[in-house]
Amino acid sequence: MPRYSAADGTELYYIDEGDGLPLLALAGLTRNGRDFDHVAPHLNVRLIRPDYRGRGQSQWADPASYTIPQETQDILALMDHLGLEKAAVLGTSRGGLIAMTMAATAKDRLLGVALNDIGPDIAPSGLDAIKAYVGITPAQKTYEEAATFRATAWTHFQDVPRSRWLAEVRNHYIETDAGLELRYDPRLRDTVVGGLTQPVPDLWPVFDLFEGLPLALIRGVNSDLITQATADEMSRRRPDMLRADVPGRGHVPFLDEPEALNALHKWLGKLQ
């Protein structure tokens, strides 16, 4: 089982598959590297999928360390562990914020960045949604119940087969006799919700640091985290940015939608 040690000794898990261009696939806040199972077969790259500290198969740590700066350092440590001078980043939600932090602190390590449903301005509705679910054990007791809930309640997603919802909840939860458990440290809630009480920093200057790097944005048309206005401003600042607005998807697209794949393949073509 591939693991490496962070600077503070936390043991972190990752998946490393394929050959060619190194692509770091960075998941969302409560998620893990298996989030990219849907898109992985479509990418002819060396796909590296880490689990952040406290998530997936990585070791739980001091909750105070569940921060974007620390997670950025963990990703850079993984690159050092693998002997990678540079890599491209496909960042979903929090993973995109880590990519922005890398641009601010270690831009020379980046080959390019693709952002999945994240930008420098996060909508308040998206922040409210995060507060409502992070660290909370679901009311549903089985995978089947959780899949049914998503299929009926997640109206911002359309035309999603039940098999996809089952795959999603199996990755997000552990089914036990007592019900569903989270596949991450529930203490993440304390750090995240506490952080959301602080003033939101202006990330537009950080986004501008992507200058010179091949850039792509994939956005769910029904996203509650990144508005169309934010995406349009990103396009205005970076006219060369590849962009896909995926219909029938909220936060976040699965990345194997035709629109998403078209943008990703074009973006990867710029990196070869």
Buried (B, 14 or more C-beta within 10 A) or exposed (E): EBEBEBEEEBEBBBBBEBEEBBBBBBBBBBBBBBBBBBBBEEBEBBBBBBBBBBBBBBBBBEBEBBBBEBBBBBBBBBBEBBEBEEBBBBBBBBBBBBBBBBBBEBEEBBBBBBBBBBBBBBBEEBBEBBBEEBBEEBEBBBBBBBBBBBBEEBEBBEEBEEEBBBBBBBBBBEBEEEBBEBBBBBBBBBBBBEEBEEEEEEBBEBBEBBEEBBBBBBBBBBBBBBBEEBBEBBBEBBEEBBBBBBEBBBBBBBBBBEBBBEBBEEBBEBBE
